[in-house]
Amino acid sequence: MVTIILPAHNAEDTLADAIRSCLDQTYDDYELWVLENGSADRTLEIAKQFEGEKVKVFSLGKTGFQGALTWGLENARSKYIARMDADDIMMRHRLEWEVNFLENTEGAIMIGTHCAYLTPFGSIIERKPGKPDRQLKIEHFNTQNQPIRKYFGDPTVMFNREAAIAAGGYDDDFTIGDIPLWIRMLKVGKCFESNEVPFIYRLKPASMSQGYKPYLDSINIRKKYAPEQLKDWPQTPPGNYSSKDTFGFWQRMAEFELLTNNPKGVRQALARMMREDVSTKQKVKAWIGYGGFMPGFKKRIHKKHNNLEFIRRHDLEKAYAQYL
């Protein structure tokens, strides 16, 4: 019924946990395809340790992330495809919940879900989107428009394989190929996002979604599929998109830990900020704010995040302790 496609590139630190979480499902009618693509570390060796009845490993060479997704879509023979990344964690009910949704929702060909976030310090945080389950429309993919933007994580998605092929499959014009496929699928059938949380997304300082190239891809996706959305995008990319902003990443981690009342996590994130090669002024401002010396700082951070509620999921930390 389901093929999980898991592209893996230089993922030796997290791949084993990702695979184990796929094998720890309440649903049984699936295969996991690990699509190794040109790794220079032990990724392929680790994947092969799990090879068996449920797990197939394919060494595709330097196809890249996009090429691996395309290969998986074109070669699978299951009814549904479940996306998965090599550094994330599936909750045990993920496949069962998504199959049930697609099988029992008339006309549904795709479902994406909300997710919890795993910080580098072992905290699992849930951000309340404040939005109901809904059928997706093109305007939800305008990521610059905060009130209506999509809230599902791309690797949480399960979709009908034949519908995806009918929609044209992945778009080779882009290296971050999920969103073009989701937009294409809107014309084939009903696509949904849900507040259900069956997925844990690992937050890391080095991410495919960070940097100048992904920002340009985001603009070019809109040029091709939704040019009316470009009015919301700056003509010049913001300065923090010019490179991997690791100081900004640790700052966001401090914000999340602060908003969930985890002072230990705040101190850990602050210590990482102090190691970054940034100006003394930036470090002093961070030390004053996150060190607890600036009155009203937490309220200011809460307002920055649109007053959304952030909660620490101690229950998930306990249930998935083996992966933290």
Sequence and secondary structure as in RCSB ss.txt:
>XXXX:A:sequence
MVTIILPAHNAEDTLADAIRSCLDQTYDDYELWVLENGSADRTLEIAKQFEGEKVKVFSLGKTGFQGALTWGLEN
ARSKYIARMDADDIMMRHRLEWEVNFLENTEGAIMIGTHCAYLTPFGSIIERKPGKPDRQLKIEHFNTQNQPIRK
YFGDPTVMFNREAAIAAGGYDDDFTIGDIPLWIRMLKVGKCFESNEVPFIYRLKPASMSQGYKPYLDSINIRKKY
APEQLKDWPQTPPGNYSSKDTFGFWQRMAEFELLTNNPKGVRQALARMMREDVSTKQKVKAWIGYGGFMPGFKKR
IHKKHNNLEFIRRHDLEKAYAQYL
>XXXX:A:secstr
 EEEEEEESS TTTHHHHHHHHHS S  SEEEEEEE S SSSHHHHHHTT SSSEEEEE  S HHHHHHHHHHHH
  SSEEEE  TT EE TTHHHHHHHHHHHSTTEEEEEE  EEE TTS EEEE      EE  GGGG TT TTT  
 S GGG EEEHHHHHHTT S TT SS HHHHHHHHTTTSEEEEE    EEEE  SS TT SHHHHHHHHHHHHHH
 GGGGGGS SS  GGGSS  HHHHHHHHHHHHHHTT HHHHHHHHHHHHHSS  HHHHHHHHHHHTT STTHHHH
HHHHTTT  EEE HHHHHHTGGG 
